[in-house]
Amino acid sequence: MITKDMTIAQILRAFPQTADIFRSYGMHCLSCPGATGESLEQAAMVHGFDADKLLEDLLKVTQ
């Protein structure tokens, strides 16, 4: 299960198939320091995305 408090790195380790979703949102630097230090919610805010929509899209590919 993915939650908004998980880091991008945690999500990618558990669900590698989510990489395409992150890339579709323009988040191409999946191994940068922000991926290990920011939560999904923080990353969405920094990149100007709706965290709930991003989470919804990520969950679709993990079920």
N, CA, C and O atoms as a GROMACS GRO file, in nm:
protein
  252
    1MET      N    1   0.085  -0.119   0.000
    1MET     CA    2   0.000   0.000   0.000
    1MET      C    3   0.089   0.124   0.000
    1MET      O    4   0.184   0.134   0.078
    2ILE      N    5   0.059   0.216  -0.085
    2ILE     CA    6   0.131   0.342  -0.094
    2ILE      C    7   0.056   0.448  -0.014
    2ILE      O    8  -0.067   0.457  -0.020
    3THR      N    9   0.131   0.528   0.060
    3THR     CA   10   0.072   0.639   0.134
    3THR      C   11   0.148   0.766   0.100
    3THR      O   12   0.261   0.762   0.050
    4LYS      N   13   0.086   0.879   0.127
    4LYS     CA   14   0.147   1.009   0.094
    4LYS      C   15   0.269   1.041   0.179
    4LYS      O   16   0.346   1.131   0.144
    5ASP      N   17   0.288   0.971   0.290
    5ASP     CA   18   0.405   0.999   0.373
    5ASP      C   19   0.527   0.915   0.335
    5ASP      O   20   0.634   0.933   0.392
    6MET      N   21   0.512   0.825   0.239
    6MET     CA   22   0.625   0.746   0.189
    6MET      C   23   0.712   0.832   0.098
    6MET      O   24   0.661   0.922   0.031
    7THR      N   25   0.842   0.804   0.094
    7THR     CA   26   0.928   0.875   0.000
    7THR      C   27   0.913   0.810  -0.138
    7THR      O   28   0.866   0.697  -0.150
    8ILE      N   29   0.955   0.883  -0.239
    8ILE     CA   30   0.951   0.829  -0.375
    8ILE      C   31   1.039   0.706  -0.384
    8ILE      O   32   1.002   0.607  -0.448
    9ALA      N   33   1.155   0.711  -0.320
    9ALA     CA   34   1.246   0.596  -0.321
    9ALA      C   35   1.181   0.473  -0.259
    9ALA      O   36   1.196   0.362  -0.311
   10GLN      N   37   1.111   0.490  -0.148
   10GLN     CA   38   1.042   0.378  -0.084
   10GLN      C   39   0.937   0.319  -0.179
   10GLN      O   40   0.924   0.197  -0.191
   11ILE      N   41   0.864   0.406  -0.244
   11ILE     CA   42   0.759   0.361  -0.337
   11ILE      C   43   0.821   0.284  -0.453
   11ILE      O   44   0.773   0.178  -0.490
   12LEU      N   45   0.929   0.339  -0.509
   12LEU     CA   46   0.993   0.274  -0.623
   12LEU      C   47   1.053   0.138  -0.586
   12LEU      O   48   1.048   0.044  -0.664
   13ARG      N   49   1.110   0.128  -0.466
   13ARG     CA   50   1.165  -0.001  -0.422
   13ARG      C   51   1.054  -0.106  -0.408
   13ARG      O   52   1.072  -0.221  -0.449
   14ALA      N   53   0.944  -0.067  -0.352
   14ALA     CA   54   0.834  -0.161  -0.330
   14ALA      C   55   0.753  -0.188  -0.457
   14ALA      O   56   0.702  -0.298  -0.477
   15PHE      N   57   0.742  -0.085  -0.542
   15PHE     CA   58   0.658  -0.095  -0.662
   15PHE      C   59   0.731  -0.032  -0.781
   15PHE      O   60   0.698   0.080  -0.821
   16PRO      N   61   0.828  -0.102  -0.839
   16PRO     CA   62   0.907  -0.044  -0.949
   16PRO      C   63   0.822   0.000  -1.069
   16PRO      O   64   0.863   0.088  -1.145
   17GLN      N   65   0.705  -0.060  -1.085
   17GLN     CA   66   0.617  -0.026  -1.197
   17GLN      C   67   0.562   0.117  -1.188
   17GLN      O   68   0.504   0.168  -1.284
   18THR      N   69   0.581   0.182  -1.073
   18THR     CA   70   0.531   0.319  -1.057
   18THR      C   71   0.621   0.422  -1.125
   18THR      O   72   0.583   0.538  -1.138
   19ALA      N   73   0.740   0.382  -1.168
   19ALA     CA   74   0.833   0.476  -1.232
   19ALA      C   75   0.768   0.546  -1.350
   19ALA      O   76   0.787   0.667  -1.369
   20ASP      N   77   0.692   0.474  -1.430
   20ASP     CA   78   0.626   0.535  -1.546
   20ASP      C   79   0.526   0.642  -1.505
   20ASP      O   80   0.510   0.742  -1.574
   21ILE      N   81   0.458   0.621  -1.393
   21ILE     CA   82   0.362   0.721  -1.345
   21ILE      C   83   0.437   0.848  -1.304
   21ILE      O   84   0.398   0.958  -1.341
   22PHE      N   85   0.545   0.831  -1.227
   22PHE     CA   86   0.624   0.948  -1.188
   22PHE      C   87   0.674   1.023  -1.311
   22PHE      O   88   0.666   1.146  -1.316
   23ARG      N   89   0.724   0.949  -1.410
   23ARG     CA   90   0.774   1.014  -1.533
   23ARG      C   91   0.661   1.086  -1.607
   23ARG      O   92   0.683   1.192  -1.665
   24SER      N   93   0.541   1.029  -1.605
   24SER     CA   94   0.429   1.093  -1.675
   24SER      C   95   0.392   1.226  -1.611
   24SER      O   96   0.331   1.312  -1.674
   25TYR      N   97   0.430   1.243  -1.484
   25TYR     CA   98   0.407   1.369  -1.414
   25TYR      C   99   0.526   1.464  -1.429
   25TYR      O  100   0.528   1.572  -1.370
   26GLY      N  101   0.625   1.424  -1.509
   26GLY     CA  102   0.742   1.508  -1.530
   26GLY      C  103   0.848   1.493  -1.423
   26GLY      O  104   0.941   1.573  -1.415
   27MET      N  105   0.834   1.392  -1.340
   27MET     CA  106   0.931   1.367  -1.234
   27MET      C  107   1.032   1.265  -1.285
   27MET      O  108   1.017   1.145  -1.264
   28HIS      N  109   1.136   1.314  -1.353
   28HIS     CA  110   1.231   1.227  -1.421
   28HIS      C  111   1.352   1.192  -1.335
   28HIS      O  112   1.418   1.092  -1.362
   29CYS      N  113   1.381   1.269  -1.235
   29CYS     CA  114   1.498   1.245  -1.150
   29CYS      C  115   1.459   1.158  -1.032
   29CYS      O  116   1.452   1.205  -0.918
   30LEU      N  117   1.435   1.032  -1.059
   30LEU     CA  118   1.384   0.942  -0.957
   30LEU      C  119   1.491   0.893  -0.861
   30LEU      O  120   1.459   0.830  -0.760
   31SER      N  121   1.616   0.922  -0.891
   31SER     CA  122   1.723   0.881  -0.800
   31SER      C  123   1.794   1.001  -0.738
   31SER      O  124   1.899   0.986  -0.675
   32CYS      N  125   1.739   1.120  -0.756
   32CYS     CA  126   1.800   1.240  -0.699
   32CYS      C  127   1.777   1.244  -0.548
   32CYS      O  128   1.693   1.171  -0.497
   33PRO      N  129   1.851   1.329  -0.476
   33PRO     CA  130   1.837   1.335  -0.330
   33PRO      C  131   1.694   1.361  -0.282
   33PRO      O  132   1.654   1.310  -0.177
   34GLY      N  133   1.617   1.437  -0.357
   34GLY     CA  134   1.479   1.464  -0.318
   34GLY      C  135   1.394   1.338  -0.313
   34GLY      O  136   1.299   1.329  -0.234
   35ALA      N  137   1.428   1.240  -0.396
   35ALA     CA  138   1.351   1.115  -0.400
   35ALA      C  139   1.366   1.035  -0.271
   35ALA      O  140   1.278   0.956  -0.237
   36THR      N  141   1.475   1.056  -0.201
   36THR     CA  142   1.495   0.982  -0.077
   36THR      C  143   1.458   1.064   0.046
   36THR      O  144   1.440   1.008   0.154
   37GLY      N  145   1.447   1.196   0.031
   37GLY     CA  146   1.422   1.280   0.147
   37GLY      C  147   1.284   1.339   0.157
   37GLY      O  148   1.240   1.378   0.265
   38GLU      N  149   1.214   1.347   0.046
   38GLU     CA  150   1.081   1.408   0.046
   38GLU      C  151   0.973   1.300   0.044
   38GLU      O  152   0.989   1.196  -0.019
   39SER      N  153   0.866   1.328   0.112
   39SER     CA  154   0.750   1.237   0.104
   39SER      C  155   0.681   1.260  -0.030
   39SER      O  156   0.706   1.359  -0.099
   40LEU      N  157   0.596   1.168  -0.066
   40LEU     CA  158   0.517   1.182  -0.188
   40LEU      C  159   0.438   1.312  -0.185
   40LEU      O  160   0.431   1.383  -0.286
   41GLU      N  161   0.381   1.344  -0.072
   41GLU     CA  162   0.302   1.467  -0.058
   41GLU      C  163   0.390   1.591  -0.077
   41GLU      O  164   0.350   1.686  -0.145
   42GLN      N  165   0.510   1.590  -0.019
   42GLN     CA  166   0.602   1.704  -0.034
   42GLN      C  167   0.647   1.717  -0.179
   42GLN      O  168   0.652   1.828  -0.233
   43ALA      N  169   0.680   1.606  -0.241
   43ALA     CA  170   0.726   1.609  -0.380
   43ALA      C  171   0.616   1.662  -0.472
   43ALA      O  172   0.644   1.740  -0.563
   44ALA      N  173   0.493   1.620  -0.448
   44ALA     CA  174   0.381   1.669  -0.529
   44ALA      C  175   0.366   1.820  -0.514
   44ALA      O  176   0.343   1.891  -0.612
   45MET      N  177   0.380   1.868  -0.392
   45MET     CA  178   0.367   2.011  -0.367
   45MET      C  179   0.479   2.089  -0.438
   45MET      O  180   0.454   2.191  -0.501
   46VAL      N  181   0.602   2.039  -0.427
   46VAL     CA  182   0.718   2.106  -0.488
   46VAL      C  183   0.702   2.112  -0.641
   46VAL      O  184   0.737   2.212  -0.704
   47HIS      N  185   0.648   2.005  -0.698
   47HIS     CA  186   0.633   1.998  -0.844
   47HIS      C  187   0.500   2.054  -0.893
   47HIS      O  188   0.475   2.058  -1.013
   48GLY      N  189   0.414   2.096  -0.801
   48GLY     CA  190   0.288   2.157  -0.840
   48GLY      C  191   0.178   2.060  -0.880
   48GLY      O  192   0.091   2.093  -0.960
   49PHE      N  193   0.183   1.939  -0.825
   49PHE     CA  194   0.081   1.839  -0.856
   49PHE      C  195  -0.012   1.820  -0.738
   49PHE      O  196   0.023   1.850  -0.624
   50ASP      N  197  -0.130   1.771  -0.767
   50ASP     CA  198  -0.226   1.733  -0.663
   50ASP      C  199  -0.182   1.598  -0.607
   50ASP      O  200  -0.181   1.498  -0.679
   51ALA      N  201  -0.146   1.594  -0.481
   51ALA     CA  202  -0.096   1.472  -0.418
   51ALA      C  203  -0.199   1.360  -0.421
   51ALA      O  204  -0.163   1.243  -0.438
   52ASP      N  205  -0.325   1.393  -0.404
   52ASP     CA  206  -0.429   1.290  -0.405
   52ASP      C  207  -0.443   1.226  -0.542
   52ASP      O  208  -0.462   1.105  -0.553
   53LYS      N  209  -0.434   1.307  -0.647
   53LYS     CA  210  -0.444   1.254  -0.784
   53LYS      C  211  -0.322   1.167  -0.816
   53LYS      O  212  -0.336   1.060  -0.875
   54LEU      N  213  -0.202   1.213  -0.778
   54LEU     CA  214  -0.081   1.135  -0.799
   54LEU      C  215  -0.092   1.002  -0.726
   54LEU      O  216  -0.060   0.897  -0.782
   55LEU      N  217  -0.134   1.005  -0.601
   55LEU     CA  218  -0.151   0.882  -0.523
   55LEU      C  219  -0.251   0.789  -0.591
   55LEU      O  220  -0.228   0.668  -0.601
   56GLU      N  221  -0.360   0.844  -0.637
   56GLU     CA  222  -0.462   0.763  -0.706
   56GLU      C  223  -0.403   0.693  -0.827
   56GLU      O  224  -0.428   0.575  -0.848
   57ASP      N  225  -0.325   0.766  -0.908
   57ASP     CA  226  -0.264   0.708  -1.027
   57ASP      C  227  -0.161   0.601  -0.991
   57ASP      O  228  -0.151   0.500  -1.059
   58LEU      N  229  -0.086   0.625  -0.884
   58LEU     CA  230   0.012   0.525  -0.840
   58LEU      C  231  -0.057   0.398  -0.794
   58LEU      O  232  -0.013   0.287  -0.824
   59LEU      N  233  -0.165   0.414  -0.720
   59LEU     CA  234  -0.238   0.298  -0.668
   59LEU      C  235  -0.297   0.214  -0.780
   59LEU      O  236  -0.308   0.092  -0.766
   60LYS      N  237  -0.335   0.277  -0.890
   60LYS     CA  238  -0.394   0.203  -1.003
   60LYS      C  239  -0.297   0.101  -1.059
   60LYS      O  240  -0.339  -0.008  -1.099
   61VAL      N  241  -0.168   0.132  -1.062
   61VAL     CA  242  -0.071   0.040  -1.120
   61VAL      C  243  -0.016  -0.062  -1.020
   61VAL      O  244   0.062  -0.149  -1.057
   62THR      N  245  -0.057  -0.050  -0.895
   62THR     CA  246  -0.007  -0.144  -0.794
   62THR      C  247  -0.113  -0.244  -0.751
   62THR      O  248  -0.085  -0.331  -0.668
   63GLN      N  249  -0.232  -0.234  -0.804
   63GLN     CA  250  -0.340  -0.325  -0.763
   63GLN      C  251  -0.366  -0.429  -0.867
   63GLN      O  252  -0.454  -0.514  -0.848
   0.00000   0.00000   0.00000
